[in-house]
Amino acid sequence: MAGDELVELKFRLADGSDIGPDKYSSSTPVTSLKEKIIALWPKDKENGPKSIADIKLINAGRILENNRTLGESRLPLSEVPGGVITMLVVARPPIPDKNSGNISNFNMFASSLRGCDNFGHALEYSS
């Protein structure tokens, strides 16, 4: 992208709703986009992201890296002259609080495998 070109982006959430569209400079860092997504996350949706680490932005099948700008991310602008680019937003679900007493499905599964071999067969211990 040449200079400080503007690009119009919208962000598609998992439920099919969108944030945007809005115009961004090619020098906008990916981290700034994620901060804006957090700020504009619909209040009626549960389990919104709390930090930029909770968000992945995907464009044309590639995950955008936090340490790059839009220009460095090489968006396929030539294919959509004057059009809006839609990026997929993947938000990590919140991790349950260890003190809440809730055990995640993974922890329950892992607990059920203790004392099992790699194939899930119970191990017999001899004394």
C-alpha positions in Angstrom: 0.0 0.0 0.0 1.4 3.3 -1.0 1.9 6.1 1.6 -0.9 6.5 4.1 -3.7 5.1 2.1 -7.1 4.7 3.7 -8.8 1.3 3.7 -12.4 0.6 4.7 -12.8 -2.3 7.0 -15.6 -4.1 8.8 -15.2 -6.8 11.4 -17.5 -9.9 11.3 -18.3 -11.5 14.6 -19.0 -15.2 15.1 -22.8 -14.7 15.2 -22.7 -12.9 11.8 -23.1 -9.4 13.1 -20.6 -6.7 12.1 -18.6 -3.9 13.7 -18.1 -1.1 11.2 -17.4 -0.3 8.4 -15.0 2.4 9.1 -11.9 3.8 7.4 -8.4 3.2 8.7 -4.9 4.4 7.6 -2.5 1.8 6.2 -0.2 2.8 9.1 -2.8 1.6 11.7 -1.3 -1.1 13.9 -3.2 -4.4 14.2 -3.2 -3.8 18.0 -5.2 -0.6 17.5 -7.8 -2.4 15.5 -8.2 -5.0 18.2 -8.5 -2.2 20.9 -11.3 -0.6 18.8 -13.1 -3.9 18.5 -13.0 -4.4 22.2 -14.4 -0.8 22.7 -17.2 -1.3 20.2 -18.0 -4.9 21.1 -21.8 -5.2 21.4 -22.9 -4.9 25.1 -25.7 -7.4 24.6 -23.3 -10.1 23.6 -21.9 -12.3 26.4 -18.2 -13.3 26.8 -16.7 -10.4 24.9 -12.9 -10.1 24.7 -11.2 -8.4 27.6 -7.8 -7.8 26.0 -6.1 -7.8 22.6 -4.7 -11.2 23.4 -8.3 -12.6 23.3 -8.8 -11.6 19.7 -7.5 -13.0 16.4 -8.2 -11.1 13.2 -8.3 -13.1 10.0 -8.2 -11.7 6.5 -8.0 -13.8 3.4 -7.3 -16.9 5.4 -4.4 -15.3 7.3 -4.1 -14.3 10.9 -3.0 -10.7 11.2 0.1 -10.3 13.5 -0.1 -7.8 16.4 3.3 -6.3 15.6 2.4 -5.2 12.1 0.4 -2.4 10.5 -2.4 -2.8 8.0 0.1 -1.9 5.3 2.6 -4.5 6.4 -0.2 -7.1 6.6 -0.5 -6.9 2.8 -4.3 -6.7 2.5 -5.6 -7.7 -0.9 -6.7 -4.2 -1.8 -6.2 -4.4 -5.5 -9.0 -7.0 -5.7 -11.5 -4.6 -4.1 -11.0 -1.1 -5.4 -13.1 1.2 -3.3 -14.7 -1.7 -1.6 -15.1 -2.7 2.0 -12.8 -5.5 3.3 -14.4 -7.8 5.8 -12.2 -9.4 8.5 -13.3 -12.3 10.7 -13.0 -11.7 14.4 -12.3 -14.8 16.5 -12.6 -14.1 20.3 -11.2 -16.5 22.8 -13.9 -17.6 25.3 -13.2 -16.5 28.9 -11.2 -18.9 31.0 -13.2 -20.0 34.1 -12.0 -18.8 37.4 -10.0 -21.5 39.2 -11.7 -20.4 42.5 -15.2 -20.6 41.2 -15.4 -24.3 41.6 -16.2 -24.8 37.9 -14.2 -27.5 36.2 -13.7 -27.2 32.5 -14.6 -30.1 30.2 -10.9 -30.5 29.4 -9.9 -30.7 33.1 -12.7 -33.3 33.6 -11.4 -35.3 30.6 -7.8 -35.0 31.8 -8.8 -36.2 35.3 -10.6 -39.2 33.9 -7.4 -40.3 32.1 -5.2 -40.3 35.1 -4.1 -43.8 35.7 -4.7 -44.7 32.1 -2.2 -45.6 29.4 -2.0 -43.6 26.1 -5.1 -45.5 24.8 -7.4 -44.8 27.8 -6.9 -48.3 29.3 -6.7 -48.5 33.0 -3.3 -49.2 34.3 -2.7 -51.9 36.9 -0.1 -51.3 39.5 1.6 -54.1 41.2 3.0 -53.7 44.7 
